[in-house]
Amino acid sequence: MGNELNQEARDLVVGLDAGGTRTRAVLAAAEDGRPLGEGAAGPGNALTVPVPQLTEHLAEAVGQAVPEPDRGRVVAVAGGFAGATDAFADEPGRRNALAALTAALRGLGIDAGPPVVRSDIEAAFASAPGTPADGLALVAGTGAVAMRITDRRASATVDGDGWLLGDDGSGFWIGRAAVRAALRMADGRGAPTSLAEAVGRELGVPGDVLPGGASGGVAGGAVRRLSPGVVQGRAERTSGDVRHAAVPPLTGPAALDHARGQPAGPAHTGAAGPPAGDRRPLPPHEAPWSRHHREAYRGHLLPAVMAEPPVRLARLAPLVAAAARHAEDPVALAILDEAADHLTETVRALDPGPGERLVATGGLLGPDGPLTTRLEARLHTLGLTLDWVPDGRRGAVALARLALGGRT
């Protein structure tokens, strides 16, 4: 790319995707948006990363993307920032992002005029083919949020309220559900699940107090080796009505009813579920998990969870996906089904019209994402299809080029 830059005396633009875990910058040709360089640095959330640190991360990413001899050729810069919106002029996230990006560009000797600051979701929406101006955007990664985009700006937002108050159906939500399921299996309120072992191992619980002891696999094996009836019932529901795609809930009285083979109706679940006659009991444990070991398990697991920032629970989401995919674990399947239900309701709250464009991003909804197929089936009933993009870099470049066109 360096040789290409040297051979082409043309104007350049920079697009940034500043997310919760990393910041990525792309240098592109102003004429056609062709990428010519890239860089990456630390987190770029404009609300949670202090402005001095955010400035450093932006300068590092842009500095890697734009060779020093070419910085005078940059004519426009746009960034999509987690934590930034255009809700009002002095919105804190937007203010922080603008201050940090302006300082970073000044430090690098890039004088491209006022940078464009948008939310990471607006940038992701603009990353879709054709750089759409209007439609719906959905993010499902560590957090979860949906927006209606009007004239390339957010005009309505649903969720995105953070781990404490929202982000329903997100990676954090799935990870927390996994821990809750493990704890409820341990204290007797929940159904048996291989997640108890998987979560315990991930969080450093001693092997001798895991289900099945140091050798592992007792609780997991009890779920992995499902009876044909359980697997068949699952397959029947998956291919049928989307309303019946979710297995029964994983916690509370409904989970115990399901584990015992008793009906659990809407009074327990708060939502429609499979007909009572279609419910099949989980297989029994192959070996006992003693009360002593269960108490010890809880005693190790709880402090391990509390010792880290809550949002770190998102890293447990792949355990749920693996348990659902490889073990056909009913509890893991239920978690993923409920997550897809939450995301569907998040989109539904934007009052989508049939055929309206829906651009999605985030690891849960990619080509191999654990929620992709589930969500697509649910959105089909709303007349919607997912248009997935990997991130907002391409959209940020497009926004920079649009801003340049608006100046001329």
C-alpha positions in Angstrom: 0.0 0.0 0.0 2.9 2.3 0.6 4.1 2.1 -3.0 0.5 2.7 -4.1 0.3 5.9 -2.0 3.6 7.2 -3.4 2.5 6.6 -7.0 -0.9 8.3 -6.6 -1.0 12.1 -5.9 -4.6 12.2 -4.8 -6.6 13.4 -1.8 -7.1 11.0 1.1 -9.7 10.5 3.8 -9.6 8.6 7.1 -12.4 6.6 8.7 -12.4 5.4 12.3 -14.4 2.7 14.0 -13.9 3.3 17.7 -15.5 0.5 19.7 -15.6 -0.8 23.2 -12.6 -3.1 22.8 -10.5 -1.5 20.1 -10.1 1.4 17.7 -9.5 0.8 14.0 -8.6 3.4 11.4 -8.6 3.2 7.6 -6.9 5.4 5.1 -8.7 5.6 1.8 -8.7 7.4 -1.5 -11.1 10.3 -1.4 -12.1 9.6 -5.0 -13.4 6.1 -4.7 -13.0 5.0 -1.0 -10.4 2.4 -1.9 -8.5 1.4 1.3 -4.8 2.3 1.3 -3.7 1.8 4.9 -5.0 0.7 8.3 -4.2 0.9 12.0 -5.5 -0.3 15.3 -5.2 0.7 19.0 -7.0 0.3 22.3 -10.7 0.9 23.3 -12.5 3.9 21.8 -15.7 4.2 23.8 -16.3 7.9 24.2 -18.1 7.6 27.5 -16.0 5.1 29.3 -12.5 5.8 28.1 -11.0 9.0 29.6 -10.3 11.7 27.0 -6.5 11.7 27.4 -6.4 7.9 26.9 -8.9 8.1 24.1 -6.8 10.7 22.4 -3.8 8.4 22.6 -5.7 5.5 21.1 -7.0 7.6 18.2 -3.5 9.0 17.5 -2.0 5.5 17.6 -4.6 4.1 15.2 -4.5 7.0 12.7 -0.7 7.2 12.9 -0.4 3.6 11.9 -2.9 4.1 9.0 -1.4 7.3 7.6 2.3 7.4 6.8 3.8 10.7 8.0 4.7 12.0 4.5 1.1 11.6 3.4 -0.6 13.3 6.3 -0.8 16.6 4.5 -3.0 14.9 1.8 -5.8 14.0 4.2 -8.8 16.2 3.4 -11.5 14.7 5.6 -11.8 12.5 8.7 -14.9 10.8 10.1 -15.3 8.5 13.1 -18.0 6.2 14.5 -17.7 6.1 18.3 -19.2 3.8 20.8 -20.9 6.0 23.5 -21.4 8.9 21.1 -24.7 10.1 19.7 -26.2 13.2 18.0 -29.1 13.2 20.5 -28.3 16.8 21.4 -25.5 19.3 20.6 -23.6 18.9 23.9 -24.1 15.2 24.4 -21.1 14.0 26.6 -20.0 11.1 24.4 -20.0 13.3 21.2 -18.2 16.1 23.0 -15.5 13.7 24.3 -15.0 12.1 20.9 -14.7 15.4 19.1 -12.2 16.7 21.6 -10.1 13.6 21.5 -10.2 13.2 17.8 -9.4 16.9 17.2 -6.4 16.7 19.6 -5.1 13.4 18.0 -5.2 14.8 14.5 -3.5 18.0 15.6 -0.7 16.0 17.2 -0.2 14.1 14.0 -0.1 17.2 11.9 -3.3 16.4 10.0 -5.3 19.5 9.1 -8.4 18.2 7.4 -11.0 20.6 8.8 -13.5 19.7 11.6 -13.8 15.9 11.9 -17.2 14.2 11.5 -18.3 12.4 14.7 -21.1 9.8 14.6 -22.1 6.8 16.7 -20.5 3.5 15.9 -23.9 2.3 14.9 -24.5 5.0 12.4 -21.1 4.2 10.9 -21.9 0.5 10.8 -25.2 1.3 9.0 -23.3 3.4 6.4 -21.0 0.4 5.9 -23.7 -1.6 4.1 -23.5 -1.7 0.3 -24.7 1.5 -1.3 -24.1 3.5 1.9 -27.8 3.7 2.7 -29.3 6.8 4.3 -32.4 5.4 5.9 -33.4 2.1 7.6 -32.7 0.1 10.7 -29.5 -0.9 12.5 -28.9 -3.6 15.0 -25.8 -4.3 17.0 -25.4 -7.5 19.0 -22.0 -8.0 20.4 -20.9 -7.4 24.0 -23.9 -5.1 24.2 -27.1 -4.8 22.2 -28.9 -1.8 20.7 -31.1 -1.0 17.7 -31.6 2.3 15.9 -33.7 3.8 13.3 -31.5 5.8 10.9 -32.9 8.7 9.1 -30.8 10.7 6.7 -27.7 8.8 8.1 -28.5 9.9 11.7 -30.1 8.1 14.5 -33.7 9.2 15.0 -34.8 6.5 17.5 -33.0 4.2 19.8 -34.1 1.0 21.5 -32.0 -0.5 24.4 -28.2 0.0 24.4 -28.8 0.7 28.1 -25.7 -1.1 29.4 -25.2 -4.2 31.4 -27.0 -3.0 34.5 -30.3 -1.8 32.8 -30.5 -3.4 29.4 -28.4 -4.8 26.5 -31.0 -7.7 26.4 -29.9 -10.5 24.1 -26.3 -9.4 24.1 -23.1 -11.3 24.7 -23.1 -10.0 28.3 -26.7 -11.1 28.7 -25.9 -14.6 27.4 -22.8 -14.9 29.6 -24.8 -13.8 32.7 -27.5 -16.3 31.8 -24.9 -19.0 31.7 -23.6 -18.2 35.2 -27.2 -18.0 36.5 -28.0 -21.4 35.0 -24.8 -22.9 36.6 -25.7 -21.5 40.0 -29.3 -22.7 39.8 -28.2 -26.2 38.9 -25.8 -26.1 41.9 -28.5 -24.9 44.4 -31.2 -27.1 43.1 -33.5 -24.5 41.5 -32.4 -25.2 37.9 -32.2 -28.0 35.4 -29.0 -30.0 34.8 -26.7 -28.4 32.3 -23.2 -28.9 30.9 -22.8 -25.1 31.4 -22.1 -25.7 35.1 -18.9 -27.6 34.3 -17.9 -25.2 31.4 -18.5 -22.0 33.3 -16.7 -23.4 36.4 -13.7 -24.4 34.4 -13.5 -21.0 32.6 -13.7 -19.1 36.0 -11.1 -21.3 37.7 -13.3 -23.4 40.0 -11.3 -26.4 41.3 -11.9 -29.5 39.3 -12.7 -31.6 42.3 -15.9 -29.6 43.1 -17.1 -29.5 39.5 -20.0 -31.7 38.5 -18.4 -35.1 38.2 -15.2 -34.1 40.1 -11.8 -33.6 38.6 -12.5 -35.9 35.7 -15.5 -33.8 34.7 -18.2 -34.7 32.3 -20.8 -36.1 34.6 -23.3 -33.3 34.4 -22.0 -32.6 30.9 -22.4 -36.2 29.9 -25.9 -36.3 31.3 -26.8 -33.6 29.0 -24.7 -34.6 26.0 -26.1 -38.1 25.9 -29.7 -37.0 25.5 -32.4 -39.5 24.9 -33.7 -39.7 21.3 -37.0 -38.3 22.4 -35.4 -35.1 23.7 -33.3 -34.6 20.5 -36.3 -35.4 18.3 -38.5 -33.0 20.1 -35.9 -30.3 19.6 -35.6 -30.9 15.9 -39.4 -30.9 15.5 -39.7 -27.5 17.2 -36.8 -26.0 15.3 -38.4 -26.8 12.0 -41.8 -25.6 13.0 -43.5 -22.4 14.1 -41.0 -19.8 15.3 -43.1 -19.2 18.4 -42.4 -22.8 19.4 -38.7 -22.7 18.6 -37.6 -22.0 22.2 -37.1 -24.8 24.7 -38.6 -24.2 28.1 -37.1 -21.6 30.4 -33.9 -22.4 32.2 -34.5 -20.9 35.6 -37.1 -20.7 38.3 -40.2 -23.0 38.7 -40.6 -23.5 35.0 -37.1 -25.1 34.8 -37.8 -27.4 37.6 -41.2 -28.4 36.1 -39.4 -29.1 32.8 -36.7 -31.2 34.5 -39.4 -33.2 36.3 -41.4 -33.7 33.1 -44.3 -31.5 34.4 -46.1 -28.9 32.2 -45.0 -25.3 32.6 -47.4 -22.9 31.1 -47.3 -19.1 30.4 -48.1 -18.5 34.1 -44.6 -19.7 34.9 -42.7 -18.4 31.8 -44.2 -15.0 31.1 -44.1 -15.9 27.4 -45.5 -18.4 25.0 -43.7 -21.7 24.9 -44.1 -25.2 23.3 -47.4 -27.0 24.0 -47.3 -28.9 27.3 -47.5 -32.3 25.5 -44.3 -31.5 23.5 -42.2 -31.1 26.7 -39.8 -34.0 27.5 -37.9 -34.4 30.7 -34.2 -34.0 30.9 -32.3 -37.3 31.5 -31.3 -37.9 35.1 -27.7 -37.3 36.4 -25.4 -40.2 35.7 -23.8 -39.7 39.1 -24.6 -37.6 42.1 -23.3 -34.1 42.6 -23.2 -33.9 46.4 -24.5 -31.0 48.3 -21.1 -30.5 49.8 -19.5 -30.2 46.4 -22.3 -27.9 45.1 -21.8 -25.6 48.1 -18.1 -25.5 47.4 -18.8 -24.8 43.7 -20.9 -21.8 44.6 -18.4 -20.7 47.1 -15.7 -20.5 44.4 -17.8 -19.3 41.5 -19.4 -16.3 43.1 -16.2 -14.6 44.2 -14.6 -15.3 40.7 -17.6 -13.5 39.0 -17.6 -10.6 41.5 -13.8 -10.0 41.1 -14.1 -8.8 37.5 -16.0 -6.0 35.8 -19.6 -7.3 35.1 -19.3 -6.8 31.4 -16.5 -9.5 31.4 -19.3 -12.0 31.6 -19.7 -11.6 27.8 -16.7 -13.8 27.4 -18.8 -16.7 28.5 -21.2 -16.4 25.6 -19.1 -18.8 23.4 -19.5 -21.5 26.1 -23.2 -21.3 25.6 -22.9 -21.4 21.8 -20.6 -24.5 22.1 -22.9 -26.3 24.6 -25.9 -25.7 22.3 -24.0 -26.7 19.1 -22.0 -29.7 20.3 -24.0 -31.0 23.3 -27.6 -30.1 22.3 -27.8 -28.8 25.9 -31.4 -27.7 26.4 -30.5 -25.0 28.8 -27.9 -23.5 26.4 -30.4 -23.8 23.6 -33.0 -22.0 25.7 -30.6 -19.2 26.5 -29.9 -18.6 22.8 -33.5 -18.8 21.9 -34.4 -16.2 24.5 -31.6 -14.0 23.4 -33.0 -14.0 19.9 -36.4 -13.3 21.2 -35.0 -10.2 23.0 -33.3 -8.9 19.9 -36.5 -9.5 17.9 -38.5 -7.4 20.4 -35.8 -4.7 20.3 -36.1 -4.4 16.5 -39.9 -4.7 16.7 -40.0 -1.6 19.0 -38.8 0.5 16.1 -42.0 -0.3 14.2 -40.3 -1.7 11.1 -42.1 -1.9 7.8 -42.0 -5.0 5.7 -38.9 -5.0 3.4 -37.3 -2.2 5.3 -33.5 -2.4 5.3 -32.0 -3.9 8.5 -28.2 -3.6 8.8 -26.7 -5.8 11.6 -23.2 -6.0 13.1 -21.6 -7.7 16.1 -20.1 -11.1 16.7 -23.5 -12.8 17.7 -24.9 -12.1 14.2 -22.0 -12.8 11.8 -21.9 -15.6 9.3 -21.1 -18.0 12.0 -22.9 -16.2 14.8 -24.9 -18.3 17.3 -27.9 -16.1 17.0 -27.9 -15.5 13.2 -30.2 -18.3 12.1 -32.5 -17.9 15.1 -32.9 -14.2 14.6 -33.4 -14.5 10.8 -36.3 -16.9 11.3 -38.0 -14.5 13.8 -37.4 -11.4 11.6 -38.8 -13.2 8.6 -42.2 -13.0 10.3 -41.8 -9.2 10.3 -40.8 -9.1 6.7 -37.2 -8.3 7.4 -33.9 -9.8 6.4 -30.5 -9.2 7.9 -27.8 -7.3 6.0 -24.6 -8.1 8.0 -21.5 -5.9 8.0 -18.3 -6.7 10.0 -17.8 -3.2 11.5 -18.1 0.5 10.8 -14.8 1.2 9.1 -16.2 1.2 5.6 -19.1 3.4 6.7 -16.8 5.9 8.4 -14.8 6.2 5.2 -18.1 6.8 3.3 -19.2 9.5 5.9 -15.8 11.2 5.4 -16.2 11.2 1.6 -19.8 12.5 2.0 -18.6 15.3 4.3 -15.9 16.2 1.8 -18.5 16.4 -1.0 -20.6 18.6 1.2 -17.8 21.2 1.5 -17.3 21.5 -2.2 
